[in-house]
């Protein structure tokens, strides 16, 4: 079936470099189906990429200039990044992702009118919200339906926007949208991500055992990417200031055959990491739950830690007592779960990345 991706799928991997996109391109090459890009998605991806790139350049320039001020030699300037050139490169990549996969840009001659979109918002018809908003999603959905009617065959629609397209707390297409497809006699299949689509359309599936793991997917190679995810994972204690990955254990996986040459593996890992959190007293008080104490103890707690200025014109001021000036350092052992997606060609590992990561907050003091 032809495949339509929402903007969030493209923007999550703007280079189309991860195993998911590689597997999708292998599927399209094997089946001869098309990657369809509705006009609203095409324009949004280009606009959001341009804005994000400009923001990243501004942040990098600011940080680099701060570093240069501390260099007696004056340092070197950051290389120039041409936003227009990068935008044109992305445009070309969207139209032809690979040498053997060409996209279909759809919707320039659409019969959908602004009033059609507005009426769905006015009458709160999904995917419009209860407030009549999300008209961008309304237009995208209408273009998906319009293309499915013209194509007269099954269409896969992949979006991470569960809030507007799915049933509550599920990855399943909302019942109102399912009924609309049935009424229009179109065949639209919804998937939350590319991996879910590939699982459903693989030629074959088989268990992936530890003995099949290549050297690149053992502790030494995984450590740095797991560490990156730990550093960017916010917990109830804040972000870890220091940490050490203690254990990474393979917990099984599945190999999906996408074409005669290409396979995608979903590999599950669990492990343990020791984290250190440096917290001022007030940060610690806000982030950690207070113990169960009596009213008298609570009054004493507040008396020591809050200075109340009696004047009505002044606000309440929270201060740190002198004994709490130094940060409180606490250590926690946290478990984690990670899913690695790996692409194999002719049985050899080509690329891999951590697709999902979660710290399990059942900590114990080491």
N, C-alpha and C positions, 0 to 999 in steps of 0.2 A: 504494500500500500504506500501511497505518497505520504510524506511526512511534513508537518508544519510545526515549527518551533516558536515558542513565545520569546520575547526579547530577553527575559531573564535567563534563558538557557544559553543564548549567545554571549551575554555579558558575563556569565560565570566562567567562561573560558574563551576569551576573545581571540586567542591564537588557534582555537580548534585543535589543541595539541594533546588533550587528555585521552585516555582510553575510550571514553564514551563516544566522542566524536569520531575517533578512528573506527570504532565498531559500527557506528551509524553509516559512515561512508562505505565500509565494506558491505553492509547490508544493501545499500542502494546500488552499488556496483553489481552485486550478485543478482538482484531482482530486476534491475532496470527501472525501478521507480524513481520518483523525483523528490528533491528537497524543495518545498514551496515556501516562499517568503512573502507573506501579505505586505502590502504597501505600508501599513501602519507599523509593522514590526521593523521593516527595512529603515524607515525614517527614524524610529525611536532608537534603534541600536546605534546608528551613526551619531545621533545627537547626544545620547548618554555617554558613549565612548569618548567623544570629543570633550565633553564637560569633565569627565573623570580624569582624562589625561591631562587637561589643563590644570585641574586641582592638584594632581600628583606632582606636576612640574613645579607649581608654585610652592608646595610644601618642601620639595627637595631643594629648591633654590634657596628658600629661607634657612633651612637647616645647614646647607653647605656654606652660605654666607656667614652664618654664626661660627662655623668651624674655621673659616678663613681668617676671621678676626683674631683668632687665637694662634695663628701661624705667623711667626716673625718674618718668614720668607715670602709671605703673601699668598702662598698656595697656588692652585691652578683652578681655572674656571670649569664649571660643569659643561659637558658637551651640549650643543644646541639640539633640541628635538623639534622638528618641523611638524606641527600639529596638522597642517593642511595635507602634507605628504602622507602622514600616518592615516589620516581619514580616507584619503584616496586609496591607500593600500588595503584598508579594511573593506571599502566598497568593492574593489576587485575581488577580494577573497569571498565576500558574501555571494557575489554572482557566480563564481567558480571556485568552490572550496578546494578541489583537487583537479588533477589533469583529467580524471575520468568521471567526475561528478560535477554537473552544471546545475545551478539553481534555476527555479522558475519564479520570477518576480511577478506577483499577482496583485491586481486591484486597481491599476491605473485607469482602467475602463469599467470600473465597477458601477453597477446600477443602484448601489446603496446611496440614499440621499441623506443629508444632514437631518431632515425631519424624521426619517426612519430611525436614526440613532436617538434623536431627542425623545421620540414617542416611547421608546423602551425605557428611557430614564424617567419620563413623566409617569408611566404606569408601573414603575419598579419591577420591570421584567428582567430576570437574570440574564447576564451577569451584573446588571445594574444593582447597586446597593439599596438598602431600605431608605436611604436619603436621596435616591435618584442619581447617585454619582457613579464613578468608574466608567464613564462613557468611552474611554479609550478601550477598555476591555469589551464593552458592548460592540464597538466597531470591529475589533479583532474577531470576536465570535461570529458576527454576521458575515465577515469575509471568509471565515472557515466554512460556514454553511454554504455560502455562495459558490465557493470553489468545489465543495463536495457535490453540489447539485450539477455543476458543469462537468466534473470529472466522471460522475456516475460509477464510482468504485470507492472502496474503503479509503478513509483518510485517518492518519494518526495525528493527534494534536497533543503536543508535549508542553506542559507549563508547570512551573513551581508555584503558581498562584492558586493555592488551595482555597483561600478565603472567598474568592469570587466565582470560581468555576466548580468547586466540589461541595459535596455534602459535608456538614460540620464534622471535624475530626476524622475525616477519611480522605483517601486519594481517589475516590470514586466520583465521576461526573455527577453534578447535581441532577436530581430527578426531573426538575423543570426543563433542563437542557436535554436530558434523555428523551423526554416526551416530545420536545420540539423536533428532535432528529427523526423520531418515529413519524410525526405528523408530516414532515417534509420528505420522508422516505430517503434519508441520507444515512450513510454508515460512517459515523465519527467515533473513533476509539480514543479515549483519554488516557494519558500516562503522565505521571508526576515528574519523571526524569528520563534521560536517555537509557540509563541502565535498566529501568523497568521495561522499556520498550524492547531492548535487546533480549532480555530474559524471555519475553513472550514470543519473539520471532527468531530465536536461534534454531539452527538446524538440529542440534543435539545438545544435551546437558550431561555432565558427569561430575562426580565428586573430585575435588582437588585435594590431594593428600600432602602431608608434610614432606614425604620423600620426593615430591615433584618440585619443591621450592628451589628456584635457582639461587645462587649465592647472593644476588642483588637484593633478595627479599628476606634476608636473615637479620639478626639484631644489629650488626655493625652498620649496615646500610640504612635500616629503618630508623635508627636512633635519631639522626639529625632531623628527619621530617616529623617524627613523633614529637621531638622537642619543640619544633616550630609551632605545632598545634597546641602544646601545653602552654607555651608562652603567651598565646593569643586567646586562651580560654579563661573567661571570667568566672570566678567562683563566689560563694558567699563570703569568702575571706578576701576578695579582690583578685587581682592578677598576681601570679607567683612572682616574687622578686628573684628567687633563686630556685633551681630545681635540678633533680638528677633522675633520669629514667633508670629504674632498677631492674625491670623485667619486661620482656616482650615475648609473649607466647602465642604461637599459631593455634587457632581454634577451628580450623576447617575452612572449606571454601567450595566454590562451584565453578566449573569451567564451561563456558558457553561457546559453542561452535557457530560463528557468524557466517563464514564462507569456507571454501575448501582450504584456504591458506590462513585465515584469520580466526583467532579465538580470543575471548575476553574472560578473564578470571576475576571473581569477587572473592577476596580472601579476608577472613575475619581474624583479628588479633585482640588479645587482652593483655594487660600489663599493670605495672605498679610504678608510681613516680613519687619521689620524696620532694615536697614543696616547702619552701620557707617564705613566710609572709612577714614583711616589716610594716608594722602598723602603729600609728600614733594612738593614744588612748581613745580619743573620740572616734576615730575611724574604726577601731576595734569594737567600741561600744555600739556603733550603728550596724556593723556587719555581722557581729556574732549575737545570737539570742541571749537575753539576760536570764540568769538562773531564777528559779522560783524562790522569792524572798518575801518576808513579811512587810507590812506597811511601814513599820518602824525602821526596818533595815533600808527600805527604799527611800525614806525621808533622809536618813543619814547619808545614803549614797548621793542623793541630789544636793544635799547641803555642802558636801565636799567638792562637788564638780560643777556647780552652776552659780554664777555670780549674778544676782538680780539687782539691777539699778532701780532704785525706788522712783526716780523721776518719771512722770508719765510720758515725757517727750522723748525718752530714750528707750531703745529696744532692750529685750533680754539678751544678755551677752553670755555665751558659752565659752569658758576658758579652760585651758589645761593647767592643772596644778603643777608645781615645779617638779614633783616626783615623777611626773609622767612626760617630761620633756623628751626623754630618750624614746625611740620607737620600741614597741613591743615586738619581739621576734618570736614567732611560733612556727613549729614544724608540723606538717601533716603528711601522712601516707595516703595517697589517693589512688584508686584504681581507675583504669580507663578502658574504653572499647574503641577500636578503630577498624574501618573497612578500607582495604587497599584494592584498587582496580588496576589490573595489569593486562597489557595487550601482548599477545604472542603471534608471531608470524612464522609459519612452518615449524612450529614447536619451540621457537627461540624467543626469549623475552625482548620486546622492542621498547616498551615504555611502561611506566607505572607511576601512581600517585596515591596519596591518602585522600579518599573521596569523602569520608565522614569520620568524625572524631568526637568523643564525649568523655568528659571526666565524670566519674561516679562519686558523688559527694557523700560517701560513708566513711569519713576519715577517722583515723586513729592516731594518737600521738606516737611518734617513733620511740 
